[in-house]
Amino acid sequence: MKGFGLLLRIIVAIILGIILGSFTPEWFIRLLATFNGLFGNFLSFIIPLIILGFIAPGIGTLGRGASKLLGLTGLIAYISTIIAGLFAYVVAKALYPTLLKGQAQTSLSDPTEKLVGPFIELEIPAVMDVMTALVLAFVIGLGIVATKGDILLNVMNELRSIVQLVIEKVIIPLLPIHILGIFANMTYAGQVSTILHVFAKVFVMIIILHLLYLIAQYSVAGTLSKENPFIMLKTMLPAYFTALGTQSSAATIPVTLERTKKLKVRERVADFTVPLLANIHLSGSTITLVSCSLAVLFIQGNSTSFGSFFAFILLLGVTMIAAPGVPGGAVMAAIGLLEIRLGFGPTMVSLMIALYMAQDSIGTACNVTGDGAITSIVNTINKKKKHEDFTEKVS
């Protein structure tokens, strides 16, 4: 229930922020803005380390189990994640002009324009920029696979442990205060009603997109395996509701594995793919991230080309391997891409975090439920391939 605890704290922070912003004096809002500035700068400092510390050992570890089954599972999971992102993009682009009508630049203006500034500003330069961290993570991760370097892998795993400790003990506990400050400032500036309207509408849309995408995944899986997709989906419901409570794909693995084996897949395939997919298949989180980022851009009055957003989705599909195991890990791993690919500033990032965190458990539930469909697809394809190989040998 840890995930619900974080969600509850964020909801309380939003409510308190609105209340405090409606009657407190400017000096108090400036005090909160000072905290937000320091916290935001620290977040910018830690992002490259999150990318390096999570992605490098993730690639290094996954690569060690290299086999045809790993390649097949990884490819299908990546395709599923990319399709999920494109699906969310197309729907959001089509619906937001109507769904969020009257809440774009004409009514909101520039959200940073009227916000109260901090008492002091302290720059905390990152050790490297985000793109450098991403490329370096790939180089080190692939290097670990190629050289089978246990020492370097251990170093990267220790870096991951340190960064995860910072996220769990510093960033996550302070995040509600950060969100409280953002909403107090927006309320003081008279802009919070627009944000709340966006929250509610985007939240409902994302839930519907998750359900539609799960139906699509199981329709494909059911067609290939000649099973009823809705019965398959019903079988996976315990995993869905477990993930709602744990807010973690990794913590839900035992339930996901137990339910997936009831989809008539081979036990050996399920034992391999389910733990792997918990780390690399995040279609639900991708739908949430794409929908939320487009909503933030829309209320800012900003637009971005399909090419830029497609590149963002492609990179997001890889960056998501840094997400599992940390509450809100997907949005933390995506912050760097939001900044460099979509031009998000500090206020936009804060809005994005608040939007995403309020829906994180639902995205995780979609992730783990979809793992059952991917496992069934892998099982069917792998079974057919083995039959074809056997037929060729006999002939």
Salt bridges, closest charged atoms under 4 A:
ASP150 OD1 - ARG64 NH1 2.73
GLU227 OE2 - LYS264 NZ 3.70
GLU258 OE2 - ARG259 NH1 3.52
GLU258 OE2 - LYS262 NZ 3.71
GLU267 OE2 - LYS261 NZ 3.80
ASP271 OD1 - LYS261 NZ 2.90
ASP371 OD1 - HIS281 ND1 2.84
ASP389 OD2 - LYS385 NZ 3.58
